[in-house]
């Protein structure tokens, strides 16, 4: 199965328009266009009945003590964990492309609505839901895509893995508000094929990407 993005090349830098935030000389970060990247695919295995698309960043600091703190940096040796940016399921088998900005175009305080979305598909909540939980202006369920916003004082670039799964079911057995790990559990035994595209991003001007 072939899977590619016209928004960025595999293992290349993700353009700022597809990020939640971009670097800012005065405040470190500024909100960006937050558009979902464009993707297309072909060669799905025989028997494919739906697709799922998951994006996760595997470079997120496991401890937040130093995150975005003046005069401090996040060491590269700190253990890292996953942060889910997009959980899209039940895409019909006849869908072979996603347009740039089709599912996300701008930052939506308190999150975009869901789970129902275009093409009869559904979207889970991403991990900004937990990140903003204590912010009275931003708290809410963040359904769908919200792009990169790594700590501006991190010393490593972050990697965003977009994985497309070809599945042998029309709809996954998850309901209500679901997350990335819920979907990864639900697709076990139903994956006919998968392919990934990885993008790189940093908000730290001193980090080479």
LINGILIN-V352436 format. One record per pair of residues at least 4 apart in sequence whose C-alpha atoms are under 6 Angstrom apart, sorted by sequence separation. I is the first residue (numbers start at 1). J is the second residue. D is the distance in whole Angstrom. If there is no record, write none. Layout:
BEGIN
i,j,d
I,J,D
I,J,D
END
This chain:
BEGIN
i,j,d
24,28,5
101,105,5
108,112,6
117,121,5
128,132,6
135,139,5
23,28,6
24,29,5
117,122,5
8,14,6
16,22,6
23,29,5
24,30,6
116,122,5
132,138,6
133,139,5
22,29,6
115,122,5
132,139,5
22,30,5
66,74,6
115,123,5
21,30,5
21,31,4
22,32,6
20,31,6
21,32,5
20,32,5
129,141,5
129,142,5
20,34,5
19,34,5
17,33,5
18,34,5
126,142,6
17,34,6
18,35,5
62,79,6
125,142,5
18,36,6
62,80,5
125,143,4
61,80,5
62,81,6
124,143,5
60,80,5
59,80,5
60,81,5
123,144,5
168,190,5
58,81,6
167,190,5
58,82,4
167,191,5
57,82,6
166,191,6
167,192,6
57,83,5
166,192,5
56,83,5
166,193,5
56,84,4
110,138,5
165,193,6
55,84,6
56,85,6
109,138,5
110,139,5
111,140,6
114,143,5
165,194,4
7,37,6
55,85,5
91,121,5
110,140,4
111,141,5
112,142,6
113,143,6
164,194,5
7,38,6
55,86,5
90,121,5
111,142,4
112,143,5
164,195,5
6,38,6
54,86,5
89,121,6
163,195,6
5,38,6
54,87,5
89,122,5
163,196,4
5,39,4
88,122,6
162,196,5
4,39,6
53,88,5
88,123,5
162,197,5
4,40,6
52,88,6
87,123,6
161,197,6
3,40,6
52,89,4
87,124,5
161,198,4
3,41,4
160,198,5
2,41,5
51,90,6
160,199,5
2,42,5
50,90,6
51,91,5
86,126,6
159,199,6
1,42,6
50,91,5
85,126,5
104,145,6
159,200,5
1,43,5
50,92,5
84,126,5
158,200,6
1,44,5
50,93,5
84,127,5
158,201,5
49,93,5
83,127,6
157,201,6
157,202,5
152,203,5
153,204,6
152,204,5
124,178,5
125,179,5
41,96,5
124,179,5
40,96,6
40,97,4
39,97,6
86,144,5
39,98,5
86,145,5
38,98,5
85,145,6
38,99,5
85,146,6
38,100,4
37,100,5
36,100,6
36,101,5
35,101,5
36,104,5
35,104,5
35,105,4
34,105,6
34,106,5
33,106,5
34,107,6
76,155,6
73,153,5
74,154,5
73,154,6
74,155,6
90,171,5
68,151,6
67,151,6
68,152,6
68,153,6
87,180,6
59,158,5
57,159,6
57,160,5
56,160,6
56,161,5
55,161,5
55,162,4
54,162,6
54,163,5
53,163,6
53,164,5
52,164,6
34,147,6
52,165,5
51,165,5
51,166,5
51,167,6
50,167,5
48,166,6
49,167,6
48,167,5
49,168,5
48,168,5
49,169,5
50,170,5
49,170,5
20,147,5
19,147,4
20,148,5
21,149,5
19,148,5
20,149,5
23,203,5
14,199,5
13,199,6
14,200,6
10,197,5
11,198,5
12,199,5
13,200,5
14,201,6
10,198,5
11,199,5
12,200,6
13,201,6
3,195,6
END
